[in-house]
Amino acid sequence: MREVITWLAELVNAAHDILIVLFQELGFSLTDKQLHFWIIGVIGIFAYFFVYFFFKILAEFKWSTSIFAFVYTFTLMIVLVFAIEIQQAITNRGNMEFADAVIGLWGFLVFFFVYACLAIVAYLITKWYKKRKRD
């Protein structure tokens, strides 16, 4: 995990240096804060459009609220497991490993799968009971 974060940090630093040189060659002299303003703004607006269109498609499904809740929760869990792994590295309490993050996410997926199966069974029983009561 430490290697992955180090590699990502090096990748971000290289992209940062390339962007500063690129902007300077284009005649722009941006401070670090201005560079962050533009780059994060552009990344954010593209991410927004992607998420917007993705959620528009999901909204057409019958259980769209459940799908939205799952996507949001899964995103939150990704942030949480990586925050925990980074905290372990900072405090030296446990090993910072990518496998820990992955197995944690698998735990959420397994628990969600069990919940989804139970919810589907409950839904089918309710539907069957209502149909039987109607007849």
N, C-alpha and C positions, 0 to 999 in steps of 0.2 A: 504494500500500500504506500509506504514511504517513497518507493521508487516511482510509482505512478504519479503521486503528487509532485515529486521533484521534476519528473518529465513534463507534466502539465505546466508547472511554473516556468521551466525553461522554454517551453513552446510559447507561452504568453509573453515572456520577456523578449523572445526573438521577434514575435509579431509586433510587439510594442516598438522595438528598435526599427523594424522595417517601416512601420507606419510613420514614425517621426521623420525618417529620411525621405519617405515618399512625399509627405506633406511639405517638407522643406524644399524638395525639388519642384514642387508645384507652386512654390512661392508663399506658402503659409508658414508662419512661425507660431506654432501652438505651444502653449504651456501644457504641462501634464494634465491639469484639471480640464483644460479645453479639449484635449485629446480624449479624455475619458467621457466628457459630455457628448462629443460627436460619436464615438465608437459605441458606447453603451446605448446611446439613443437610437442609432441605426440598428444594432443587434436587437434591441428591445422592440422596435416597431415591426421588424421582420418576424420576430417571435410572436408578437401579438397577432399579426395577420395569419400566421400559420395556425395558432391556437384557435383563433376566431373561426376560420374555415373548417378546422377539424371538429370543433364543437358544434358548428352549424350542421355538419353531417351527422354527428352523434345525436343531435336534438330530434332527428327524424325517427330514431328508434323508440320502441315502446317504453323501455325502462331507462330513458335518458338520464333521469336524475340519479339513478344508481350508478350509471356509467360515469357521469361527471364526478360523483362522490369518490368512486374508485380511482379515477385519474388524478384527482386532487390529492387524495390520501396517499397514493403511491408516490407522487412527486414529493409530498411532505416527508414520507418515509426515506426517500433517497437522500434528501437534505439532512435528515436526522441521523441516519447511519454514518454518513460521511462526517458530520459534525462530531459524533461520538468518537470515530476513529482519529480525527485530528486532535480532539481533546486528549485522547490516550497518548498521542505522540508528544503533545506539549507537556503533559503532567508526568509522563513516564509511568503511567498506571495501566499496564496491559500492553500488548503488542499491536501496533498499527498495521493491519493486514487487509488487503483488498478482499480476501476470502471471507473475513469476518463481516464486511459490509454486504457481500453477496449472500451469505447464509442468513443474515438478518432479514434481507429482502425476501428470500425464499420463505422464511418463517411467516412473514406477512401474507405472502401469496397462498401458502398452504392454509392458514387460518381463514383467509377470505374465501378460498375454494370451498372449505367445509361450510362456512356461513352461506355461500351461494347455493350449495346443494340443499341445505336445510330450508332456505327461503323458497327454492323452486318446489320442493316437496310440499311445503306448507301452501304455496300458491295452487298447486295442482289438486291438493286435497280440498281446499276451499272452493275451487272451481267445480270439482266433481260434486261436492256437497250441494252447492247452489243449483247445479243442473239437476241433481237427483230430487231436490226439494221442489223445483219447478215442475217436474214431471209427475 
